[in-house]
Amino acid sequence: MASVLRMDTFLSEDIYKHPEDDQKFYAVFTTSMNGLMGSAVCTFSLESIQEVFNGKFKEQATSSSAWLPVLSSKVPEPRPGLCVNDTQTLPDSVLNFIRGHPLMDSAVEHDNGKPVFYKRDIQLSKLVVDKLEVDGLPFTVFYVATNDGVIYKLVEWYNRDGEEHSNLVDIFEATTPEPIRSMEISSKHKSLYISSDTFIRQFDVVMCKGRYDNCLRCIQDPYCGWDKDHNECKPYVTGLLQDVTNATPGICDSSVKNKPLHVYWGQSVHLACPVHLPQAESAVIGSSRWFRYSREKGKYEVSQRRDKYIYTQDQGLVILSVTERDSGRYDCKLGPNTLCSYNITVDTKTCSAPTDVEYRKVYSDWCHEFEKYKMAMKTWQNKQQKCQLTHPNDVAYQGSPPL
C-alpha cells in the first residue's frame, strides 16, 4: 500500500529523515518537464502520514473507470496496513485487497499549509537537513541540490506563536555543471558531503568569513555572527550580531560605513552597492531602494528620472550632472536594512555654475568663434573649387619676358 507525498502536480524527487528525529520527513518536489518548470521543498509529520493510512483506500473498478474511495464495509480484517505477528497467517482476502488497492484515498498534507521554499524555472533533486539551536531557538537548515550542481541553503524556524518562517540564506556551486547524485551531512564533523558522476566534495557547514563579506548576509545564517569591531563574519558565539529571524530591523546599520565622496559641479557620479544577495531573498523583501537625506525634505526616496537619477542592475545609483543641490547623504536599503551609504560633497568653487552675465558672455564668444569658423570654411571651399577647375596635368610656367 502507498499514499502519495505530493503537491498537486508536483512529483517527489527525494525524501530525507533526520537521524535524530523520527517524527518529521523532508521532501523535494518538481513539476513535469513538459510545461512550466518549478520546484518546492516541504515537510511532513509522521502523524499526518498515519492519519492518511488510517483513512479510506482508493480503487478503480476497471481501467477506464474513475478512482473512487472504498467503502469501509469492503475493507477486510485485519485491516491492511496494520502490523501483525506473522504475515503467513493473513487470509487471501487481505492479500488480494492489498494487491488491488495500492493507493490511499487522501494525499498526505504538508506541514503549515505551505512549502518551506519554492521557485520557478529550477529543478531541485536532492536534500539533506541539519538541526541546531542558537540561544534557545531551534533552527532547521536545508541543503537542497539542483540538477546542475548548485546548492540552495535554507533556514526554517518557528516564532513564539508557532508560525513557520523560512529564508534562503545562500546559493553556492558544488559540482557545476554536473548534477549532484548524492548528498550526506555529518552533524558530528560539521561537514556536507556531495558527489557527482566524476568527483566527491566536502564542505564545512560553518562557512562564515570565507562566504559572507557583509553584515546583512552574515547575521541570517544561524551558524554565523558579525563581529562589528573587526567588520568580519565569524562562527557564532554570544556577543556577535545575529538576527536569523529578522526580529531586529536595521541591526547592521551601525556596521555600514558612510563613504565620503567629493565630486565637481557638472560631473556625473555612480554610487555602487556591490552587496550580493540570493535572488529569492530579494524577491521576498523587495528590490533595493535609494534614499536621500536633506535639510529641507529630510529622508525621502530617490525616484528614477532619465535626466537625473538612474538605477543600475547591480543596485547602484547614477546621478547625472550634479549641482550643489545634490550634496548630502544617500543610503541604499533593502527593506529596513541599509546596504550602502554615501555622503556626497559637491565642489562649487573649482567649477561653479555660471551667472547670467557670465553665461551670455561665454555664449557671445562662442558665437563669434563659430562665425570665424564658417568664414574659414567658406574660404577653403572657394580655393578647393578653383583647384578643381585646373587640369591636373597642366603645368604653369612663369619665366622672364623675352628680350
N, C-alpha and C positions, 0 to 999 in steps of 0.2 A: 504493500500500500504506500501511497505517497500523497502528500499535499503539495502545494506549489508556493515557493517563496518568490513572489513576483510583484511587479508594479505595473498593472495594466498590460501594455505592450512591451515591457522591458523583460529581457531574458537574463537569468542568472549566469554570471561568468565565473565567480569564485565565492566561496564561503569560508569564514575563519572563526575559530573559537579560541579565546584566550585561555591558556593552560590553567590559570588560577580563578577562572570564572566559568562555572557550569550553567549559568542562567542566561547568558547572552550569546547571540550569534551575529556575525557581521557579514554582509554580502555586498558584492559589486554587481550591478546590472547594466546592460546596454541594449539599445534598440536594434532592430533589424537593420542590416546594411543597405536594404533596398530603398529606404525612404530617408527622412531626416534623421541624422545620427545624433545620439546623445547618451550619456551615462549617468548613473546615480549610485550613491553609497547609502545603505540603510542598515538599521539594527533591528533585531528580532529577539523577543524574550521566549524562553522555554515555556512559560505559562501560556502565551498566545498560541504557540505551536501545539501544545497538548489540548488546548481548547478546540482547535480545528480537528484534531484527530479523534476527539470525543464527540464530534458533531456528525452530521449526515454524510453518507457516501454519495458518490455520483455514478450514474450508469448511462449507457447508451444501448437501447433495445436492439437497433440494427445500425449498420454502417452509415445509413442515410438519416438516422434519427437524431434528434437533439439530445444533448446531455442533460439529464434531469436528476434531482435528488431521489435517493432510495428511501422508500417508506420504512419506518422503524420496525414494522411488523415483518419485513422481509429480511432483516439482518439476523443471521444465525447466532446461536450460542455455542461456546463462548464467543463474545464479540471479537471479530478480527482486529488485531492490533494490541490486545491485552496480552500481558506476559503469562505464559503457562509453564509448568514444570517440565512437561515432556510433550514436544510438538508431535511426536508419533501417535499420541492419543487423540489428536484433533480429528473430528469426523470429516468425511468427504465433503459435506455441505459447506463447511468453513473453508476448506482448501479451494473448492470450486469458486466460492464467493470472492476469495482473495484474488484469484486469477482473473476474474471477470470485472473486478472493481478496483483498479489501481489508483483511482483518484478520490480525494475527498471533495465534498460539495463546495466548501469555502476555501478561499486563499488565506494564507497567514498574513495578518496585517502587520506592517512595520511599526515600530515604536514612534510615539509622539505625533503620528498623523502626517509626518513629512520626512523626507530623506535628510541625512546628515549633510549631504553635498550632492549637487547635480550640475551638469554643464553640457551645453550643446557642442556639436562638432568635435567630439572627442570619444575615444573608445578606451574605457578603463577595463583592465583584465585581471589583476591580482591585487590582494591586500593583506597586510598584517597589522596588528594592533598592539600598542603598548599602553600601560596604565601607570600613572604616578600621582602623587599627592603633594601639593605645594601649599604650605601654610594652612593645612587643614582642609583644603579644597581639592577634590579628586578631579583628574583630567583623563580623558581617553585620547590618545594620539594615533591617528590613522596614517599609514604609509600606503598609498594607492598607486599602482603602476599602470602606465598606458601601453598601448600596443607598439609604440615607437621608442620605448626605453626611458620615459620620463617619470619621475616620482612626484606625486602631489601629497604634501604633508598637511593634514587636517587636525584640528583640535576641537574636541567636544566637551561641554561641561553643562551643569545644571545650576540655575540660580536658586535663591532661597525659597522661591515659590514653586520650585520643582519644574520650571520651564527649561526645555532643552535649547542650547545655543551651540553654534559651531562656527569655525572660521578657518579659512585657508591661509596658512602662515608661510608656506614656502613651496617653490617648484624648482626642482633641480634635475639635471640629466644624470642618468645612471649607466645605461647601456646603449644610448642613442647611436645609430638609428635602429639597432636590433631590438626586437621585442623581448620583454622580460618573461622568462619561462618559469622562474620560481623565486620566492622570497621567504626568508625566515628572519625572526628577530630574537635577540637574546637580551632579556632584562638584566641578567647577571653581568654580562660583559658589555652592556650598553652599546650593542652593535646591531647593524642591519646588514644582512647578507643577501645579495642579489645575483642571480645567474641568468645568462643569455645562452645562445647557441655556442658561443666561442669562448666566453670567459666568466669568471666569478669576481664580484667586487664586494668589499666590506666598507661600510660607512659607520662613523661614530654618530649615534643618535643625538649626542650633545654637541651639535655644531653651532657655536656661538660666534667667537671672534672671527673665525675664518669664513663665516657665512653672512653675518649681519653687520653692516657698516654704519647703521644709523639707529637711533634710539627707538623710533616708532616700530620698526620691524622686530627689533630685539625683544622688546617687552611683551610681544604677543606670543612668543614661544615659551611654553612652561618650563623648558629645560634651562632657560637663559634669563639674564638680568642685565640692566645697563648700569655701568659704573660712570656716574656723571663727573666724578673727579678726574678720571683718566679718559673719558669720552670713548669707551670701548665696551663691547658686549662680552660678558663672561658667564661661565656656568653659575646658575642662580644660587645665591646664599642670602640670608637675611641682611638687609641693608641696601641691596641693589634695587633699582627701579624695575618693577614688573607690573603689567596690567593685562593679563590674558583675557579677562572678561570685559574689557573696555568699560570699567567702572569709574575710571578717573580721567575724564576728558582733559586734554592739554597737559598730561603728566610730563611729556617730553619737551614742552615749550622752553623750559629753562635750559635745556641742553642744546637747543638750536642757536648757534652763534649768529648774531646780526652782522652781516658783511657790509662794511662801508664801501661805497662806490663813487668815485669822483669822475664826473663827466663834464664835457664842454657844451655850451649852448649850441643847439642845432644838430648835435650828434644823435645817432640812434643807438640804443643800448639793449642788450639781450640779458635778461635775468634768468639764468639757468637754474634748474632744480632737479638734479640727477638722482632722485630718490626712487629706486625701482621697487614697485610693489606687485605682488601676484595679481593677475588680471581679475580673477573672481572677486578678490577683496575690494578692488577699486570699483567693481560693478555693484557691490553691495552698498558701500559707503557713498558712492557717487564720485564723479570726476573731481579733480583738484580745482581750486578756485584761487584767484589772486585778490588780495585786499590791500587798500592803501589807507594810511593814516595821515590826516592833515589837520591843521589847527582850525580851519573853517568848518569842515564837514565831519571831523572825527574819523571813525572807521567806516569804510564803505567798499563794496565790491567793485573791482575794475572790470567793466564790461568791454567786450571786444568791439573795436572800431577799425575799419580798414585804414583810416588816415592817421590813427594814433596808437591803438593797442592791438597786438596780435598774439594769440595763444599758440604755442608750438606743440608738436606731438610729444615732446619729452617733458611736458608740464611747465615749460618755460614761458616767459612773457617778454615780448619785444615792444619797446616804447620808441616811437618814431619822433624825430626832430624835437628833442627835449628842450624845454624852456625852464626858467626859474620856478614856474608853477608846478613843475613835475618833481621838485625836490621833496624828500620825505621818506617814510618807511613803507616798504612793500613786503607783504607776507604771502607765501603760498600755503594754502591749507587744504587738508583732506579731512572732511567732516570737521570735528572740533580741534584737530591736531595740526600743529604748524610743521610744515616740511622744510621750508627755507625762508630766510628773512634777509632783506637788503635795506640799507639806508643810503639813498641817493642824494648827493650834493652836486648841484649844477654850478659850474664856474661861469659867472656872468661878467667877470672883469676881463678875463682873457678874450672872450668873444661875446660881447653883449648884443642885444637886439638894437638895430639902428633906430634913431629918432626919425620923425617925418622929414625934417630938413635934410638929414644925412642920406636918407633913402632917395629923395629927389635928386640930390647932387650925384649920387652913385648912378642913378638911372640916366641922368643927363650925360655924364661922362661915358657911359656905356653906349648911348645912342650916338654920341659924337664919334666914338671909335668904330661903331658899326657903319656910319656913313663913309668914313675913311676907307674902310674895307671894301665897301661897294664901289667907290671910285677907283681903287686899285684894281679891283676885279674887272671893271669896265675897260680900263686902260690895257690890261693884259689881253682881254678878249679882242680888242681892236688890233693890237700888234699881231696876235695869232692869226687873225683874218687876213692881214696884209701878207704875212709869210706864206699863207696857203695859195695866194694869187700868183706867186712866183714859181716857175717850174723848177723842180729840184735839181735838174741838170744844167740850168743856166748858170753862167759864170759872169760876174760883173767885174770888169777890169777898169781901173782908173789909173791912167798913166799921164805923162807930161804932154802938153799940147804939141803938135808938130811944128817944127821950125819953118 
